[in-house]
Amino acid sequence: MTNFRLDILSPERPFYSGDCLSLVVPISDGMLGIMAHHSPFTAAIMDGEVLFTLPDGSRRSCAVTRGIVDVSGNSVRLLCESALAPEEIDEEMERRAMQDAMLELSEKKGREDYILSQLAFARAFNNLKVKQHNAVREANR
């Protein structure tokens, strides 16, 4: 299989830059698979799990928050608000964040606070889901 260049970037740091065999990203319509020499396009990515296969055949994943994916030439650039490897996700902290967000959602606050609480809940839920998916994949190896 042919490699392509993959850059996963967030404002905090470059998460991954290097060669890749395949990539799966969450978009509004579901999951989008990308391989070398994919036709050019740009799309919005949603909170979810990004899966990618390295040239040595190893698979990696990360939890991402919304952003964009841009395919051009034989390279893919994924720009997102945050990208975390499963081992970087603290389950206890994410569970507390979900509980805090649920509490804030139940309080009668303004629209902006409500939306921010929804986003905080969704981010914590997504991070926990990615952590658990990775644990299952590791257990099945």
C-alpha positions in Angstrom: 0.0 0.0 0.0 1.1 3.6 -0.7 1.7 6.0 2.1 0.5 9.6 2.4 1.5 12.5 4.6 -0.6 13.0 7.7 -0.6 16.0 10.0 -2.9 16.1 13.0 -2.7 19.5 14.6 -4.3 21.4 17.5 -3.6 24.8 18.9 -1.9 23.1 21.8 0.6 21.0 19.8 1.2 19.0 16.7 -0.3 15.6 17.7 1.2 13.6 14.8 3.2 14.4 11.7 4.4 11.6 9.5 3.5 8.9 7.0 0.3 7.1 7.1 -1.4 4.2 5.3 -5.0 4.9 6.1 -7.1 7.3 8.1 -10.7 7.3 9.4 -12.2 10.6 10.7 -15.6 11.4 12.1 -17.7 13.8 10.0 -21.3 14.8 10.2 -22.5 12.0 7.9 -20.5 9.3 9.8 -17.0 8.1 9.4 -14.8 8.9 6.4 -12.0 6.7 5.3 -9.0 8.2 3.5 -6.1 6.4 1.7 -3.2 7.6 -0.5 -4.1 9.6 -3.6 -7.6 10.4 -2.3 -9.5 13.0 -4.3 -9.0 16.6 -2.9 -11.7 17.9 -0.5 -12.2 19.7 2.7 -14.8 18.7 5.3 -15.8 19.5 8.9 -14.9 16.9 11.5 -17.0 16.2 14.5 -16.0 15.2 18.0 -15.0 11.6 17.9 -12.3 9.1 17.4 -9.7 9.3 14.7 -8.1 6.0 13.7 -4.9 5.8 11.6 -2.6 3.1 10.4 1.1 3.7 10.3 3.4 2.3 7.5 4.6 -0.5 9.9 1.0 -1.7 10.2 0.5 -0.4 13.8 -2.8 1.4 14.5 -3.2 4.5 16.5 -6.2 6.4 17.7 -7.0 9.7 19.3 -9.9 11.7 20.6 -10.5 14.8 18.6 -12.9 17.8 19.0 -14.4 19.6 16.0 -12.3 21.0 13.3 -11.6 20.4 9.6 -9.9 17.8 7.5 -8.2 18.9 4.3 -7.0 16.4 1.6 -4.8 17.8 -1.1 -2.2 16.1 -3.3 -1.0 13.1 -1.3 -1.3 14.7 2.1 -4.0 15.2 4.7 -4.1 17.9 7.3 -6.5 17.5 10.2 -6.9 20.7 12.2 -8.9 20.3 15.4 -9.5 22.0 18.7 -7.8 19.2 20.6 -6.3 15.8 20.0 -5.6 13.3 22.8 -4.1 9.9 22.7 -6.0 7.3 24.8 -3.2 7.1 27.3 -3.4 10.9 27.9 -7.1 10.7 28.9 -7.7 10.6 32.7 -11.0 8.7 33.2 -11.7 10.0 36.6 -11.2 13.6 35.5 -13.5 13.1 32.5 -16.2 11.5 34.7 -16.1 14.5 37.0 -16.3 16.8 34.0 -19.4 15.0 32.8 -21.0 15.2 36.2 -20.2 18.9 36.5 -21.6 19.5 33.0 -24.8 17.5 33.8 -25.2 19.6 37.0 -24.8 22.8 35.1 -27.3 21.6 32.4 -29.9 21.0 35.1 -29.5 24.6 36.5 -31.6 27.3 35.0 -28.9 29.4 33.3 -28.7 31.5 30.1 -28.5 30.0 26.6 -24.8 30.6 26.3 -24.0 28.8 29.6 -26.3 25.9 28.5 -24.5 25.5 25.2 -21.1 25.6 26.9 -22.2 22.9 29.3 -23.4 20.8 26.4 -20.0 21.1 24.8 -18.2 20.2 28.0 -20.4 17.2 28.4 -19.9 16.0 24.8 -16.1 16.5 25.1 -15.8 14.5 28.3 -18.2 11.7 26.9 -16.1 11.5 23.7 -12.8 11.2 25.6 -14.2 8.4 27.8 -15.6 6.6 24.7 -12.2 6.7 23.0 -10.4 5.6 26.1 -12.8 2.6 26.5 -12.6 1.7 22.8 -8.8 1.6 23.0 -8.9 -0.5 26.2 -11.1 -3.1 24.3 -8.8 -3.1 21.3 -5.8 -3.6 23.5 -7.5 -6.4 25.4 -8.3 -8.2 22.1 -4.7 -8.2 20.8 
